Amino acid sequence: MVVDALVLANDYLQISSSIQDPAEYWKLDDSIIKTIETSPCPELKEARELILRIRRRNLYQACLYQLLFCNFCNEYAVPRDIMDNFKKVTPHDIVCSQKNGGVMLKEEDVAVSNVKIDLTRGKDNPLESIHFFKDYESDEKFTIPDERISHLLPASCQDMIVRVYSKKPELVEKISEAFENYQLKTYGIKAQ
């Protein structure tokens, strides 16, 4: 959201022009947010509103109620067999997958969260790194073989979920449809 606010303010404040001049670039710190937030200029209205949303914690993905009933569009659980070669989904991917007709989506309308959930060691079983000893005086360490580990442990130690959100409530259905088209085109399925 901060990036979106900076992009909205760029035309007026010429923020990106500072990257070419080191003497100006070092001045780009958090004070730019305060400048946007306190400016009365109408050109910064949208950026100022976005900063206000951040301050109020009305974030794109922060409020569970908002996600479930307003901005959440769709999600996709990445199958384990493609997780190693999975390319993160971007707003560009979704916008390019929309069907013709009606409202045309823009990348700035879409937020994508590629969430990787693991049990501390990526896809590896955390028990593989724990060494056991026969007794207190033993120096011989060993691991427990998979067949002796409880069946209550998950079969996989890592999951990946792609969640797609709309920054505008009125675009939820359109973005969800575009995401389903992306899934169908990329993976041959519309899994949710």
BAKOLLUM-476143 format. One record per residue (C-alpha): residue number from 0; x, y, z. Coordinates in steps of 0.5 Angstrom, whole numbers. Layout:
// residues N
+------+-------+-------+-------+
: resi :    c1 :    c2 :    c3 :
+------+-------+-------+-------+
:  NUM :     X :     Y :     Z :
...
+------+-------+-------+-------+
***
This chain:
// residues 192
+------+-------+-------+-------+
: resi :    c1 :    c2 :    c3 :
+------+-------+-------+-------+
:    0 :     0 :     0 :     0 :
:    1 :     6 :     5 :     1 :
:    2 :     8 :     3 :    -6 :
:    3 :     2 :     5 :    -9 :
:    4 :     1 :    11 :    -5 :
:    5 :     8 :    13 :    -7 :
:    6 :     6 :    12 :   -14 :
:    7 :     0 :    16 :   -14 :
:    8 :     4 :    22 :   -11 :
:    9 :    10 :    21 :   -16 :
:   10 :     7 :    26 :   -21 :
:   11 :     6 :    31 :   -16 :
:   12 :    12 :    30 :   -12 :
:   13 :    17 :    28 :   -17 :
:   14 :    19 :    22 :   -13 :
:   15 :    22 :    18 :   -18 :
:   16 :    27 :    23 :   -21 :
:   17 :    31 :    23 :   -14 :
:   18 :    34 :    16 :   -16 :
:   19 :    38 :    19 :   -21 :
:   20 :    42 :    24 :   -17 :
:   21 :    45 :    21 :   -11 :
:   22 :    45 :    28 :    -7 :
:   23 :    37 :    27 :    -7 :
:   24 :    36 :    20 :    -7 :
:   25 :    39 :    19 :     0 :
:   26 :    33 :    24 :     2 :
:   27 :    28 :    19 :     1 :
:   28 :    26 :    17 :     7 :
:   29 :    20 :    16 :    11 :
:   30 :    19 :    23 :    12 :
:   31 :    16 :    23 :     4 :
:   32 :    10 :    19 :     8 :
:   33 :     9 :    25 :    13 :
:   34 :    10 :    30 :     7 :
:   35 :     4 :    26 :     3 :
:   36 :     0 :    26 :     9 :
:   37 :     0 :    33 :    11 :
:   38 :     0 :    36 :     4 :
:   39 :    -7 :    40 :     3 :
:   40 :    -6 :    39 :    -5 :
:   41 :   -11 :    36 :    -9 :
:   42 :    -6 :    32 :   -13 :
:   43 :    -4 :    28 :    -7 :
:   44 :   -12 :    27 :    -5 :
:   45 :   -11 :    19 :    -7 :
:   46 :    -4 :    18 :    -4 :
:   47 :    -6 :    22 :     2 :
:   48 :   -13 :    17 :     3 :
:   49 :    -8 :    11 :     2 :
:   50 :    -4 :    13 :     8 :
:   51 :   -10 :    14 :    12 :
:   52 :   -12 :     7 :    11 :
:   53 :    -5 :     5 :    13 :
:   54 :    -5 :     9 :    19 :
:   55 :   -12 :     6 :    21 :
:   56 :   -10 :    -1 :    19 :
:   57 :   -15 :    -1 :    14 :
:   58 :   -10 :    -5 :    10 :
:   59 :   -11 :    -9 :     3 :
:   60 :   -11 :   -16 :     7 :
:   61 :   -11 :   -14 :    14 :
:   62 :   -18 :   -14 :    16 :
:   63 :   -21 :   -21 :    16 :
:   64 :   -28 :   -19 :    16 :
:   65 :   -26 :   -15 :    10 :
:   66 :   -23 :   -20 :     7 :
:   67 :   -28 :   -25 :     7 :
:   68 :   -34 :   -21 :     6 :
:   69 :   -31 :   -15 :     1 :
:   70 :   -24 :   -16 :    -2 :
:   71 :   -23 :   -23 :    -2 :
:   72 :   -23 :   -26 :    -9 :
:   73 :   -21 :   -33 :    -9 :
:   74 :   -15 :   -37 :    -7 :
:   75 :   -11 :   -43 :   -10 :
:   76 :    -8 :   -49 :    -6 :
:   77 :    -1 :   -50 :   -10 :
:   78 :    -1 :   -58 :   -11 :
:   79 :     5 :   -61 :    -8 :
:   80 :     8 :   -64 :   -14 :
:   81 :     9 :   -57 :   -18 :
:   82 :    11 :   -53 :   -11 :
:   83 :    18 :   -54 :   -13 :
:   84 :    17 :   -50 :   -20 :
:   85 :    12 :   -46 :   -18 :
:   86 :    12 :   -39 :   -21 :
:   87 :     9 :   -34 :   -16 :
:   88 :     3 :   -31 :   -19 :
:   89 :     3 :   -23 :   -20 :
:   90 :    -3 :   -18 :   -21 :
:   91 :     0 :   -18 :   -29 :
:   92 :    -2 :   -25 :   -29 :
:   93 :    -9 :   -24 :   -27 :
:   94 :   -10 :   -18 :   -31 :
:   95 :    -8 :   -21 :   -37 :
:   96 :   -13 :   -27 :   -36 :
:   97 :   -19 :   -23 :   -36 :
:   98 :   -24 :   -24 :   -41 :
:   99 :   -26 :   -19 :   -46 :
:  100 :   -32 :   -15 :   -45 :
:  101 :   -35 :   -11 :   -39 :
:  102 :   -30 :    -7 :   -34 :
:  103 :   -23 :    -8 :   -36 :
:  104 :   -18 :    -9 :   -30 :
:  105 :   -12 :    -6 :   -28 :
:  106 :    -6 :    -9 :   -25 :
:  107 :    -7 :    -3 :   -19 :
:  108 :   -14 :    -6 :   -18 :
:  109 :   -11 :   -13 :   -16 :
:  110 :    -7 :   -15 :   -10 :
:  111 :    -4 :   -22 :   -10 :
:  112 :    -1 :   -26 :    -4 :
:  113 :     3 :   -32 :    -5 :
:  114 :     4 :   -35 :     2 :
:  115 :     8 :   -41 :     4 :
:  116 :     7 :   -44 :    10 :
:  117 :    12 :   -49 :    13 :
:  118 :    14 :   -52 :    19 :
:  119 :    20 :   -49 :    20 :
:  120 :    25 :   -52 :    15 :
:  121 :    21 :   -51 :     9 :
:  122 :    19 :   -58 :     5 :
:  123 :    24 :   -62 :    10 :
:  124 :    21 :   -66 :    16 :
:  125 :    23 :   -62 :    22 :
:  126 :    24 :   -69 :    26 :
:  127 :    30 :   -70 :    21 :
:  128 :    34 :   -65 :    24 :
:  129 :    33 :   -68 :    31 :
:  130 :    38 :   -73 :    34 :
:  131 :    36 :   -78 :    39 :
:  132 :    41 :   -82 :    44 :
:  133 :    40 :   -89 :    47 :
:  134 :    41 :   -86 :    54 :
:  135 :    44 :   -80 :    58 :
:  136 :    51 :   -83 :    57 :
:  137 :    51 :   -85 :    50 :
:  138 :    55 :   -81 :    45 :
:  139 :    52 :   -85 :    39 :
:  140 :    46 :   -81 :    36 :
:  141 :    41 :   -83 :    31 :
:  142 :    34 :   -80 :    28 :
:  143 :    28 :   -84 :    28 :
:  144 :    26 :   -87 :    21 :
:  145 :    19 :   -85 :    18 :
:  146 :    16 :   -91 :    19 :
:  147 :    17 :   -90 :    27 :
:  148 :    14 :   -83 :    27 :
:  149 :     7 :   -82 :    29 :
:  150 :     2 :   -82 :    23 :
:  151 :    -1 :   -75 :    26 :
:  152 :     4 :   -71 :    23 :
:  153 :     3 :   -68 :    16 :
:  154 :     5 :   -72 :    10 :
:  155 :     8 :   -65 :     7 :
:  156 :    11 :   -60 :    12 :
:  157 :    10 :   -54 :     7 :
:  158 :     4 :   -51 :     3 :
:  159 :     3 :   -46 :    -1 :
:  160 :    -3 :   -42 :    -2 :
:  161 :    -4 :   -36 :    -7 :
:  162 :   -10 :   -31 :    -5 :
:  163 :   -12 :   -26 :    -9 :
:  164 :   -16 :   -19 :    -7 :
:  165 :   -19 :   -14 :   -10 :
:  166 :   -17 :    -7 :    -8 :
:  167 :   -24 :    -4 :   -10 :
:  168 :   -30 :    -8 :    -7 :
:  169 :   -34 :    -8 :   -14 :
:  170 :   -29 :   -11 :   -18 :
:  171 :   -29 :   -18 :   -13 :
:  172 :   -33 :   -22 :   -18 :
:  173 :   -29 :   -20 :   -24 :
:  174 :   -22 :   -21 :   -21 :
:  175 :   -24 :   -28 :   -19 :
:  176 :   -26 :   -30 :   -26 :
:  177 :   -20 :   -27 :   -28 :
:  178 :   -16 :   -31 :   -23 :
:  179 :   -20 :   -38 :   -25 :
:  180 :   -18 :   -37 :   -32 :
:  181 :   -11 :   -36 :   -30 :
:  182 :   -11 :   -43 :   -26 :
:  183 :   -15 :   -46 :   -32 :
:  184 :   -10 :   -43 :   -37 :
:  185 :    -4 :   -45 :   -33 :
:  186 :    -5 :   -51 :   -29 :
:  187 :   -11 :   -54 :   -33 :
:  188 :   -16 :   -54 :   -27 :
:  189 :   -20 :   -49 :   -23 :
:  190 :   -18 :   -51 :   -16 :
:  191 :   -21 :   -47 :   -10 :
+------+-------+-------+-------+
***
